[in-house]
Amino acid sequence: MRIGVAADHGGFALKEQLANALRGSGHEVVDFGASSLDVGDDYPDFVIPLARSVAGGEVERGMAVCGSGVGASVAANKVPGVRAGLIHDVFSARQGVEDDNMNLICLGGHVVGESLAWELVQAFLAARFSGAARHRRRLAKIAALEGEVKLQ
């Protein structure tokens, strides 16, 4: 799978660890930065290009990491076609995709450890959207807010 990753200084170390694990698992990783640790950087500078790539279909899924994951989630969800979730548990990582067609996972580099983060990413990538009518109906309501003609 082609996966986009992004992080600011608060998520840089975790992004690097997860990107290496993804590559080791056979995934193609597109890194939107940061490319080095810089405590003065800003998460929107990396998360927005990632989110646009997810929405545009250039990557199949995305992973954004900042200190708490909250800022990354807020920024990513401003891009139409992105359905980002701040995830701390395996159930939500899977359910977010199955029911809500989540296409970008957000993690907190200061909140979850590497082992749990890897479990969350694996659950997120393994999950598939169910396509159930009730879920499509709900997503259509969200897409209407974004001014989209169809679900992506």
C-alpha positions, 0 to 999 in steps of 0.5 A: 500500500502507498502510505503518506506520513507527516509529523512536526517536532512533537511526532517526528521520532514516532513518525520515523519509527513507524515509517521504517516499520511500514517500509519493512512490512513492504509498504511504499512510504511517501514522507511529507516531512518533517525531514529533521527535528526542528522544534520551531516547525508547525504541523500544518506545514506537513499535515496539509500537504499529506491530507491533500495527497490523501484526498487526491488519491496520490496515497491510499492512506495517511498517517499524521503525528504531532505531540498530542495528535489533536492539531494534526487531526484538526488540520487534516479534517479541513481538507475536503475528502479527508476523514481523519481520526485521532486514535488511541485504541485498536478498536477505533483504528479498525472501526474508524475505517469500517464504519466511517471510511477513515483515510488518515490516522492521527497519533500523538507522539507524546501520548502513545508509545511506539509499540501501541502506535504500530498496533494502531497503524496495522489495524488501520491499514488492515481494515476496509470500509464496510460500504453498509447503506447506513454508513454511506448515508452518514458519509454523504451528509458529511460530504455535503458539508464539504461541497463534494458531489460524491464520496471519495 
